[in-house]
Amino acid sequence: MKINTAEFVISNSDPTKCPPPKKPEYAFIGRSNVGKSSLINMLTGRNSLAKTSGRPGKTQLINHFIINNNWFLVDLPGYGYAKVSKTEREKWGTMIDTYLTTRPNLICTFVLVDARIDPQPIDLEFMAKLGEKGLPFVIVFTKTEKLSKTALDKQLTQYRQTMLETWEDVPQIFITSAVSGAGRDEILSFIQSLNQE
Ligand code: GDP
């Protein structure tokens, strides 16, 4: 898919005020600092569409972008930033739960994980939450250019094994790097194929 236009639509802390769910929507989420903004910018080919966070955990907003006037890309607030208070965490939980249950147009959620780090309970818990709600998701390995092919294969195997402890099937895993652009074509083709269904 060629990206012709990528425009910011709205930022929200109130999921009910997100744009009308009239176009297919794809959400991106992960632990703060996982490389979400960098990935969104890499995918859209816009250097500063999503703000790379100098202050992780500060922006607890749902950001909608419209791509090619045809589908929504949603930048969801990250989780797992240690310095966030319990109240903030609870607010995040309520906001995300409301978002996830009020977007009938949400086609797929991309759960980003740092390829260098072993499977983390917080990521697995988030995936379990998606599973409970019957929401499709895929996994995106970020920062993969930092790993050798052998190390990357090892992480992939480990992730798949961990997933099989609780899931019948392993979700699709995309190998990406915002530095090298790896995974861009694969993710955009994946979205395009879902848009055509
Ligand atoms: P966010 O908090 O998840 O939005 O993460 P950012 O996109 O702001 O990235 C967090 C840090 O990881 C920044 O220092 C980025 O430069 C770095 N980063 C993001 N993607 C990559 C990548 O693909 N490779 C490498 N080496 N660093 C990355």
Boltz pocket constraint, residues with backbone or C-beta under 6 A from the ligand:
constraints:
  - pocket:
      binder: B
      contacts: [[A, 30], [A, 31], [A, 32], [A, 33], [A, 34], [A, 35], [A, 36], [A, 37], [A, 38], [A, 39], [A, 51], [A, 52], [A, 53], [A, 54], [A, 56], [A, 78], [A, 142], [A, 143], [A, 144], [A, 145], [A, 146], [A, 176], [A, 177], [A, 178], [A, 179], [A, 180]]
      max_distance: 6.0
